[in-house]
């Protein structure tokens, strides 16, 4: 009987963790992804410009860090 209860307890813990992960993913998508999607749908030009600016900033930062790290050696 103890063995069966131990298995049921492990299964319950697994299901609770699984539900927690699913709820976290749903909350993350609602909080972060949905506003971005809404922004992209309502103002596609502004969204494209924002993404282009962020990409240029990230690329510039990566190049600067690469150049700085190369001078130290």
Secondary structure, DSSP 8 states (H G I E B T S, - for coil): -HHHHHHHHHHHHHHHHHHHHHHHHHHHIIIIIHHHHHHHHH-HHHHHHHHHHHHHHHHHHHHHHHHHHHHH-
